[in-house]
Amino acid sequence: MNRKKLQKLTDTLAKNCKHFNKFEVNCLIKLFYSLVGAVERQGLVIGLDRNAFRNFLHVTFGMTDDMIMDRVFRGFDKDNDGCVNVLEWIHGLSLFLRGSLEEKMKYCFEVFDLNGDGFISKEEMFHMLKNSLLKQPSEEDSDERIKDLVEMTLKKMDHDHDGKLSFADYELAVREETLLLEAFGPCLPDLKSQMEFEAQVFKDPNEFNDM
């Protein structure tokens, strides 16, 4: 991408971006194209497919949970076309790295609501906790322990006692105890990897080579 095109794209995306300034948007666009391979192919969607995106999450933020990484990918891929384009990349990272508590709550709830029905059910909690907790293979009762954990979590978070979590339940619980934001698996970067990523990507503009 030449400098003029890059500048135009930066201006367009920076206008609608809440949490990044123009320089940061520019750096993230360059990173995006270096990850994609900077290939401009006529008529083809340019973006990060599921595998490339999951690889980015794993390498950059140390994410290892397949189910959660899959859900994060879906959270970024707003138009469900199977790849994250440059617009989705900027908007997704804006929330992922610097979103307000309100934005992060909505995002995490969507990640945890596996079937998209507006609730986190006992089954969904069970699947995610089973997936994210390291189990000893010898523990035959691990399923029972996870069921107990689901019950404990419901007791703490299910304010209207209907046996599942609505967004209102989840929001109330998180406002009382922010650690519950990622109650069912790590779907946001930890502070250390976030700061390392930003320090690495948002460098002095003069250090960048032209693409």
JOLINJO-V616148 format. One record per residue. N is the residue number from 0. PHI is phi in degrees with one decimal (NA if undefined). OMEGA is omega as a letter, one per 40 degrees, with the letter a starting at -180 (NA if undefined). D_LAST is the distance of its C-alpha to the last C-alpha in Angstrom with 1 decimal. Layout:
<<N;PHI;OMEGA;D_LAST> <N;PHI;OMEGA;D_LAST>>
//
This chain:
<<0;NA;a;6.0> <1;-79.9;a;6.7> <2;-58.5;a;7.9> <3;-65.6;i;11.3> <4;-63.7;i;10.9> <5;-62.5;i;9.2> <6;-61.7;a;12.1> <7;-64.3;i;14.6> <8;-63.0;i;13.9> <9;-60.0;a;14.1> <10;-58.4;a;17.3> <11;-61.2;a;18.8> <12;-73.0;a;18.4> <13;-67.8;a;19.4> <14;-57.9;a;22.5> <15;-100.0;a;23.9> <16;-101.5;a;22.8> <17;-75.9;a;25.8> <18;-109.7;i;24.7> <19;-119.7;i;21.2> <20;-86.5;a;20.5> <21;-61.6;i;17.6> <22;-61.3;a;15.7> <23;-67.0;i;16.3> <24;-60.0;i;15.3> <25;-58.3;i;11.9> <26;-62.5;a;11.6> <27;-70.4;i;13.0> <28;-64.9;i;10.8> <29;-62.4;i;7.7> <30;-62.5;i;10.4> <31;-54.9;a;11.6> <32;-70.1;i;8.8> <33;-71.5;i;8.6> <34;-71.8;i;12.4> <35;-70.0;a;12.6> <36;104.1;i;10.7> <37;51.9;i;8.2> <38;-95.9;i;11.0> <39;-97.0;a;12.1> <40;-110.9;a;15.8> <41;-58.8;i;18.4> <42;76.5;a;20.9> <43;-99.9;i;19.9> <44;-68.7;i;19.4> <45;-99.3;a;15.9> <46;-179.0;i;16.7> <47;-95.0;i;18.0> <48;-77.4;a;21.4> <49;-52.9;a;24.3> <50;-67.5;a;23.8> <51;-63.6;a;20.2> <52;-69.4;i;21.0> <53;-63.8;i;24.2> <54;-62.5;i;22.5> <55;-60.0;a;20.2> <56;-62.6;a;23.4> <57;-69.1;a;25.3> <58;-70.2;a;22.9> <59;-83.7;a;21.8> <60;-117.7;i;25.1> <61;66.2;i;27.6> <62;-75.2;a;28.9> <63;-129.0;a;31.2> <64;-81.4;a;33.3> <65;-56.6;a;32.4> <66;-63.3;a;34.3> <67;-66.6;i;32.7> <68;-60.7;i;29.1> <69;-60.9;a;30.0> <70;-68.7;i;31.3> <71;-64.2;i;28.3> <72;-56.5;i;26.1> <73;-64.5;i;28.6> <74;-64.5;i;28.5> <75;-79.1;a;24.8> <76;-79.7;a;25.1> <77;-64.4;a;27.1> <78;-92.9;i;27.4> <79;52.3;i;28.4> <80;-98.8;i;26.4> <81;86.3;i;25.6> <82;-151.5;a;22.0> <83;-92.2;i;20.3> <84;-86.3;a;18.0> <85;-65.2;i;15.6> <86;-66.7;i;18.6> <87;-64.9;i;20.8> <88;-61.9;a;18.4> <89;-66.4;a;18.4> <90;-65.1;i;22.1> <91;-63.5;a;23.0> <92;-68.0;i;21.5> <93;-57.3;i;23.0> <94;-75.4;a;26.4> <95;-57.3;a;25.8> <96;-94.6;a;25.0> <97;-133.8;a;26.8> <98;-60.9;i;29.1> <99;-71.6;i;32.6> <100;-59.0;i;35.5> <101;-59.0;a;36.3> <102;-63.6;a;32.9> <103;-68.6;i;32.9> <104;-63.4;i;36.4> <105;-61.4;a;35.6> <106;-62.4;a;32.6> <107;-62.8;i;34.6> <108;-60.5;i;37.6> <109;-64.4;i;35.5> <110;-62.4;a;34.2> <111;-80.3;i;37.8> <112;-82.0;a;39.4> <113;-59.6;a;38.8> <114;-99.3;i;40.5> <115;68.5;a;39.4> <116;-93.5;i;43.1> <117;89.5;i;42.8> <118;-135.2;i;44.6> <119;-103.7;a;44.0> <120;-85.6;i;46.9> <121;-57.4;a;48.8> <122;-62.5;a;47.4> <123;-64.0;i;43.7> <124;-59.5;a;44.4> <125;-58.5;a;46.1> <126;-58.6;a;43.2> <127;-70.1;a;40.6> <128;-69.5;i;42.8> <129;-62.8;a;43.8> <130;-70.5;a;40.2> <131;-92.8;i;39.1> <132;-88.7;i;42.2> <133;-78.6;a;42.6> <134;-104.6;i;45.8> <135;-82.6;a;48.2> <136;-56.8;a;48.9> <137;-77.3;a;52.6> <138;-82.9;a;52.9> <139;-72.4;a;54.5> <140;-94.4;a;54.9> <141;-61.3;i;51.3> <142;-61.8;i;51.3> <143;-63.6;a;54.2> <144;-65.1;i;52.6> <145;-68.6;i;49.5> <146;-60.9;i;52.0> <147;-62.2;i;53.6> <148;-64.0;i;50.3> <149;-60.5;i;49.6> <150;-61.9;i;53.0> <151;-61.6;a;52.5> <152;-64.1;i;49.2> <153;-61.4;a;50.8> <154;-58.1;a;53.7> <155;-79.3;a;51.3> <156;-110.3;a;49.0> <157;-84.8;a;51.0> <158;-66.3;a;52.7> <159;-95.7;i;54.4> <160;52.3;i;55.6> <161;-104.1;i;54.7> <162;82.2;i;53.3> <163;-152.3;a;49.6> <164;-103.9;i;47.0> <165;-86.3;i;46.1> <166;-62.7;i;43.3> <167;-62.2;i;46.1> <168;-59.3;a;47.4> <169;-60.8;a;44.1> <170;-62.4;i;43.2> <171;-58.3;a;46.7> <172;-63.5;a;46.4> <173;-68.5;i;42.9> <174;-65.3;i;44.1> <175;-76.4;a;47.0> <176;-147.0;a;45.1> <177;-60.6;i;41.3> <178;-61.5;a;41.1> <179;-76.9;i;42.0> <180;-52.3;a;38.6> <181;-111.0;a;37.5> <182;-60.0;a;41.0> <183;-112.2;i;40.1> <184;142.4;a;37.0> <185;-75.6;a;33.9> <186;-119.8;i;31.4> <187;-127.6;a;29.7> <188;-72.4;i;28.0> <189;-75.2;a;30.3> <190;-57.7;a;29.9> <191;-63.4;a;29.0> <192;-70.3;i;26.0> <193;-64.3;a;24.9> <194;-66.3;i;25.0> <195;-64.6;i;23.2> <196;-62.1;a;20.4> <197;-64.1;a;20.1> <198;-63.5;a;20.4> <199;-75.4;a;17.6> <200;-86.2;a;15.1> <201;-91.7;a;16.3> <202;-92.8;i;15.8> <203;-58.7;a;15.8> <204;-57.9;a;13.0> <205;-70.0;a;13.0> <206;-79.0;a;12.2> <207;-76.9;i;8.6> <208;-87.8;i;6.2> <209;-66.1;i;3.8> <210;-83.8;NA;0.0>>
//
